[in-house]
Amino acid sequence: MARRAAGNPGSKNSKTFSRNGESATDPTIIEILATPVEYVDSPEFTRPGAERRIFDDAPEVRRADVGWYRPLMDPNSTSTKAPTRHRDSIVLTAAEEQVIFLQYNYARFRVRSVQDSIKTARPGIRQRTELLRWYHIAQQLRHRIAEANLALVLAMSKRIRMGDMEFGDLISEGNMALLRSIDKFDIGRGFKFSTYACRAILKGFSRHGGKHLRYRQRFGATYDPEFERSNYPEERRAEDIRDSAEEVKQFVLENQAELTDVEREVIHHRFRIGPGDAAGLRHERPRTLAQVGRMIGLTKERVRQIQNKALGKLRLAVEESSLPAGERATFGSTWREQAG
């Protein structure tokens, strides 16, 4: 039953046992038994016919095509920009996430059940076969979920400025955070996986940045003309700043953040972004909060509040634009609820 939905991963392993009970997969059995498998519980797991209902009767979940992803991670690539998600990559719907996460946690539930039933150091062939079967099903489903959400790691990496850290290291840390979030996510709470995973990925980036900083402080290198560091990190940072400034300017000019007229005027006078550029005013110095307040008849403190609110809207709009199209509404509404 579950073999059809998961590609029958356990059938091959079930034929590897010898007559005396030994198997080429014994190291895997020992490794699985060494650590109890954790899973997110559901009432569906203990109901009659759970395996048939969760696998055979469930609708098909689309498989992600990750062919767009691997060339972007080519170590020989000369590009200095963070890659973007290919237009052909998929975004799982809420119904598809419900199906695949239920299958994944049910497979882990079955692994844990077999682990708990084994009382000796040498389990029988039937127990080994069942253990390997559900373990490989769980691993395959975990990989499918991760592949369908690889674009989240790339989207979050575009919003992070990590100095001279290698982009590949950053992506690796984001992928590990993605896998941890898959293991801990509870689909029964009704949220989209991206809402939970984005926060986990950003926290992973933050931890990685802290480790990198501590390493540099502890093993700082003395100056040596033979190994003088290039100015590539500074150039990369300056290029990122210019790209980000142009992106924000476009958001303001097109009002993609839905700023009010007062907010747009404050942003224009404070940062020289707005219709004034066309009038040749772009080279004027930005005005202070007090100067803007006198122009529009508000106090300095009130202008500061309007400025902060407008900047918050712009930040949210930029964050949403970097996510896959199918995730923007959920991500944006979650942040607005927390901000409001």
N, C-alpha and C positions, 0 to 999 in steps of 0.2 A: 504494500500500500504506500508507505512513505518512500519506498524505493523508486517509484515512478516520479514522484515530485522532486526528489533530490538526486536523480541520476543513478540510483542503485549503488551508492558508494560502498556499501558493506558486503556486497556479494563476492567480490574478489578476495577480500580478507577472510571470508568464512571458509575458503578452501586452502588456506595456507598452514593449517595445523597438521602435525604429524600424528602417528598412532599413539605415541607416548605423551601427547599433550603439549609438546614443545612447538614453538612457532618462530618464524623469522620476525614476527611482529612483537615478540615478547618485550623488547625494550620499550616499545610504544605502550603496551599494556601496563608495564611497571610505571611508566611516566604518568599515565592517566590515573592510575590508582594512587599515586603519591599525593595528589592534591585534590580534595573534594571540589567538584564542579559547582559553581554558584549559578543560580538562574533567577529570573524574575517570575514569580509564581502567578498563576491564573486559575480561577475556578474551572476553566475548560479542561484542564489537564486530567482531572480526576473523574470526569463524567464518562458514562459508557460510550464507547465508540469514538473516543477522543482522537485517536490516530487517523481514523478514516475521515472524520469531520475536518480536522485541521489540515490534512494533506490532500486526500483524494477529492473531497467535495469543495475544496477552496478554489477560487478563481486563479488563473495563471498570473504570475508576476513577471513583468518584463525583465529581461536581462540587460544590464548596462553594457554598452560597447566602450571599452577603455582604450581602443586603438588610438584615440586622439591624445591620450594622456602620456603614454610611454615615450613618444618622440620629444615631448616637452621636458622630460627628465633626463634626456641624453647628456651625459657628462661632457661630451665634446661640443655641445652647443655653444655658440659665441654670443648669444643674446644676453643682454644685461637687464632686460625687463622681465617682470613676473608674467608667466604665461596666462592665457585666458582660456576659459572653458570652450570647447568646440560646440558648435550649434547643434550637432547631432547627438550629444550626450543626453541621457534621459533624466527626468526628475520623477521619482516615485510619487504617486498620489497617496492621500491619506489611507484609502482603502487598501492599496498595495502594501503600504507599510504595516497596516494592521495584520495582514496575512503573513508576511514574511517574518515579522518579529514574533508573532505567535508560534510559527513553525520553529524558529531558532530557539526560543526559550523552551518549547516542548521537547526538542531534541536534547537540550542540556538537562531538562528534568528527567528524561529517560536515562541519560548517562549517570546522573546522581542516584537514581533509583537502583541501577545495577551496582554502582559503587557501594551503596549501603547494604545491598544483599550479599555481598562477598564477605565471608567471614574467615577465609583461610588465605595463606600466602600464595597458594596455587589454585586459582579459580578454574572451573571446568571449561570445556571447549564451548559449551552453549553460552555461558556467561561471557567468555571472551569475545565470541562472535557478536553477541548483542551489544557489548560495550563498544567494540570497534565500529560497528555499524552506526550507532547513534552519534558517536564522537565525530566520525567523518561527515555525517549529515550536518551536524552543528557547525563544523569548520567550513564546509562549503557555503552554507547559508550566511555565515559571518562574512566571508569573502564577497558574496554577492551584495550584501548591504553596504560594505565598504566601497566597492567599485561604483555603486550607484551614487555615492556621496563624496567622491574624490574632489568634485568641483568646489565643495565647501572649503576644503583646505586651501585651494588656490585662491578663492575669493577672499578668505581671511588674510592670507599672506600678502595680498596687494594693499591692505590697509595698515600693515605693520612696518615701522621703520626700525631696523635692528642694526644700524651701523655697518660694521665690516663683517658681520656673520655671513657664512656661506648660505646661499639660497637653498641648496640641497639639504643642509642640516635643518633648516627651518621647516621645510616640507616634511622631512622625516619625523620631526617632533610633532607636527600637525597630524600626520597619519597615525602615529601612536596614540595621540589623544582621541582621534576618531574611533580607533578600535576599542579604547577603554570606554568611550561613551556608548558604543554599541552594546557592550556587555552590561551596562548599568541602566540603559534606557527602559522605562516602563511605558509601553504603548497603551496600557489600560487607563492612563491619566488623561488621554484625549489630546495630547499635544503632538505637533509635527516633530519629527526627529531633528530637523535642521535647527529648530529653536533651542534644543538642548545641546546639540553638537557644536554649534557656533561658539557658545560660551566655553565649552570644554577645550576647543581648539585654541581660542584666545588665551585661556589660562595656561595651556601647554606652551605657547609662544612666550608668555611671560616668565614661566619657570626656566625655559631654555635661555632666555636673555639673562636671567640672574646667574645661572651657572656659568655662562660665558664670561660675564663680568667678573665673577669671583676668580675664574681661572686666569684671566688676564691680569688681575691684581696680584695673584700669587706668583705667577710665572712671567712677570714682566721682563722683556728683553732689553738689555742695554744697547745704546746707540752704536752701530757699526756701519761705517760708510759702505762696506761691501754688501750689506744686506739692507740698504735703505728702503723703507717701505714706499711703494708708489702712491700717487695721489688718487688712485682709483676709487677708494671709499668716498672721499670728498666729492669727486666728480659724480659718482652715482647718487650721493645724497642731494647734491645741487640739482641734478636732473630730475630726481623724484619730486623735489620741492617745486620746480618749475612746472612739471606735469600736473601736480596737485593744485597749484595756483590757477592754472589755465582751466582745469576741470571745475573748480569752485566758481571761477569767474563766469563760465558758461552757464552754470546752474543759476547764478544770480541774474544774468542777462535774460535768460529764458524763463526765469521765475519757476523752476522745477520744484523748488522747496515750498511753494505756495506762501511766500512772504507777503505781509500786508504792505500797503503803501508807506506807512511810517517806518516799518522795519527796513524796507528797501532804501528809503532815504537815509536812514541812519547808517546802514552798511555802505552806501555810496559815499557819504561824507567822511566816514571813519577810515575806510580802506580804499577809496577812490575806485570803486567798482560800480559801474552802472552807466546810465545814458550819458553821463558827463564825458565819457571817453571819446564819444563821437564829436564833442564840441571842443576837443583839444585840451581838456582839463586833466588828462591822465598824469601829467608831470607835476601837478600841484601837490603840495604836502598834505597828508591826511589831517583832518581837523581833530581837536581834542574833544572830550566829552562835554566840557563846558561850552565850547564854541558851537557844537552841534545843538546843545540845549538852547542857547540863545537864538539860534536860527529858526528852530521849530517851536519855541515857546514851552520847553519842558525843563525840569531840573536836571542837573548832572547825574544824579542817582537814577532817575527814571530813564534817561538815555542809556545808561549802563545796563539796566534791566532789559530794555528793548533789544540792545545789542546782543546780550547773552542768549536771549530767547531766539533771535534770528540765527545766531551761530549754531544753536542746538538743532534748529530745523535743517540747516544746511548740512550739518554733520550726519543727521539721520538720512537725508536724501542721498548723500554720497555713499553711505554704507549700504543702503537698499539697492542702489544702482549696480553695485559690485556682485550682488548675489544672483543665482540663477532666477529666471523669470518666475518660475513656479513657487519660489520661496519668499518673494518680496513681501507679499501681503501679510503672511504670518509673522515674519521677522519684524516688519515695521509696526504692526499692531502691538506686538509684545513690548517693544521699546517705548512706544507711545504710552502704553498703560503704566509702565514703570516711571516714565518721566513726568506723567501728569498726575 
